[in-house]
């Protein structure tokens, strides 16, 4: 209960929680709502939990870096992440780096994201228009 209250105030407090609490869905979900990067402390099981990861990447797109491979290939998760931090597209699955909608969201958020999308997508009229 003490750790749960602590992560509600400062998600980074998850770093100091026990391994059991880092695997506790309620605790990690609350921490993720405060600081998305705290996924780095979560158990592998919770890094694969869509709801937890989605909350994290909405706060900090950087959370995608810690997400499971499966969730790096989930369009809803990746769109939320790149809308928050465009260059995080480099950690999305190859399939989603090649998705025009995802690429547009990433480049709209940060033009440097264009460096992490395939040439055929980079050369699309939609991306070129954003970069002009």
N, C-alpha and C positions, 0 to 999 in steps of 0.2 A: 504494500500500500504506500509506503514511504517513497519508493522508487517511482511508482506510478505518478504520484503528486509531483515529484521532482522533474520528471520528463515532461509533464504538462507545462511547467514553467520554463524549462530549458531542455530541449530535446537532446542536447549534447551530454546530458547527465547519463545517458544510456551507456556511454563508454565505461562508466564505473560500476555498472550493474553486474550481477553474477551471470554466468553462462545460462543458467536456467531462465533468468529474466530476459536475457537477450533472445531467448527462444519463445518468450511469452507474447502471444499475438497482441493482446490488449496494450501491454507496455510499449512494444515496438511501434504499434499503430499510433499511439499518442505521441511518442517521440518523433515519428516521421511527420506528424502534422506541424511540429515546431521547427524541425530542421531536416530537410530531405537527405542530406549527406550522411545522417546517422545510420543509414542502411548498411554502412560498412561494418557496423557492430552487430547487426542482426544475424540470426542463424540462417543457414542456407535455405531452410524450409520457408522462412519468412521473406527471403529475397526472391522467392518464387510465388509469393502470395500477391495476386494482382491488386487487391484492395490496398494493401500496405504499400506496395511500390507506387501505385497511382497517387496515393496521398503524398508520398515522398517527392515524386518528380513534379508535382504541382507546385510544391514549395521551392524545390531546387532541382533543376534539370539534371544536375550532377548525379542524382540518385540513380539514373539509368546505368551509370558505370558499374554499380553494385548489383543490379538486377540480374536475375537468372537469364540464361540464353533464350529461354522460351519467351520471357517478357520483353526481351530486346527485339523480339519479332512480333510483338503485339502492337497493332497500329494505334489503338487508343492510348496505350502507355507511352509509346514513342512520340506521338503527336503532343501529348501533354508535356513531355520532357523538352522537346525541341522548341515548343512555344515559349518555354521558360528560359532555355539556354540553347541557342541554335547550334553551336558547334558540338554539342553532345551527340549530334547525329552520327559522329564517327563511331559511336558505340552501338548504334542500331544494327540490326541484321542487314546483310547485303540486300535482301529483298526490299526492306523498307528504305534503305538509302537510295534505291532505284525507284521509289514511289514518288511521283511528281507532287502529290499533295503534301507529303512529309517534307520533301525538299523545299517546297515553297514556304511552308511554315518555318523551317529552320533558317532559310536565307532572309525571310522577312524579319526574323528576330535578330539575326547577326549575319551580315553579309559575308563574313569570313567562313561561314558554314559551307559556302560553295566549294571550298577546298576539299571537302569530305564527301562530295557527291560525284557519281560517275559522269564522265564527259558527255555522254548522250543526254543526260538530264540537265547538266550545266549549260548545254547548248540550246536548250528549249527556249522558245520565245518568252514563256512566262518567267523563267529565271533571268533571262537577259533583261527583261523589262524592270525587274526588281533592282538589278545591279546598275541600271543607267542613272 
